[in-house]
Amino acid sequence: MDGPEIVLDVGCVNPECEHFGIKGLGNVVVRRRYGTSGIRFLSALSA
């Protein structure tokens, strides 16, 4: 993978963020994956 994996199907979960709950902005990325099922650890870039 060349850089962070961008996630478009979720929005920022921080209620203080200006992008709170807005999906499709491309500001949420996968920081790492866990376990055999590849559970995603997400992070918002604009938070």
The 8 nearest C-alpha neighbors of each residue, nearest first, counted from 0:
[[1, 2, 3, 4, 5, 29, 31, 30],
 [2, 0, 3, 4, 5, 29, 28, 30],
 [3, 1, 0, 4, 5, 28, 29, 30],
 [2, 4, 28, 5, 29, 1, 30, 0],
 [3, 5, 29, 28, 6, 2, 0, 30],
 [6, 4, 28, 25, 27, 3, 7, 29],
 [5, 7, 28, 27, 8, 25, 4, 9],
 [6, 8, 23, 25, 9, 22, 5, 24],
 [7, 9, 6, 22, 23, 10, 25, 27],
 [10, 8, 22, 7, 6, 11, 23, 27],
 [11, 9, 22, 20, 21, 12, 19, 27],
 [10, 12, 19, 20, 13, 43, 18, 27],
 [13, 11, 19, 20, 14, 10, 16, 43],
 [12, 14, 15, 16, 11, 19, 46, 20],
 [15, 13, 16, 19, 12, 11, 17, 20],
 [16, 14, 13, 17, 19, 46, 18, 12],
 [17, 15, 19, 18, 13, 46, 14, 11],
 [16, 18, 19, 15, 14, 46, 45, 13],
 [17, 19, 16, 21, 11, 20, 10, 45],
 [20, 18, 11, 16, 14, 17, 21, 12],
 [19, 21, 10, 11, 12, 22, 18, 9],
 [22, 20, 10, 18, 19, 23, 11, 24],
 [23, 21, 10, 9, 24, 8, 7, 20],
 [22, 24, 7, 25, 8, 21, 9, 10],
 [25, 23, 26, 22, 7, 21, 10, 27],
 [24, 26, 7, 23, 27, 5, 6, 28],
 [25, 27, 44, 24, 43, 45, 28, 5],
 [28, 26, 43, 6, 42, 25, 5, 44],
 [29, 27, 5, 6, 42, 4, 41, 3],
 [28, 30, 41, 4, 31, 40, 39, 42],
 [29, 31, 40, 41, 28, 42, 3, 32],
 [32, 30, 40, 29, 39, 33, 41, 38],
 [33, 31, 39, 37, 38, 40, 34, 30],
 [34, 32, 38, 37, 39, 31, 35, 36],
 [35, 33, 37, 36, 38, 32, 39, 31],
 [34, 36, 37, 33, 38, 32, 39, 31],
 [35, 37, 34, 38, 33, 32, 39, 40],
 [38, 36, 32, 33, 34, 35, 39, 31],
 [37, 39, 33, 32, 36, 34, 40, 35],
 [38, 40, 32, 41, 29, 37, 31, 33],
 [41, 39, 31, 30, 29, 32, 38, 42],
 [42, 40, 29, 28, 30, 39, 27, 43],
 [41, 43, 28, 27, 30, 29, 44, 40],
 [42, 44, 27, 26, 45, 46, 11, 28],
 [43, 45, 26, 46, 27, 42, 28, 25],
 [44, 46, 43, 26, 16, 18, 17, 27],
 [45, 16, 43, 44, 13, 11, 15, 17]]
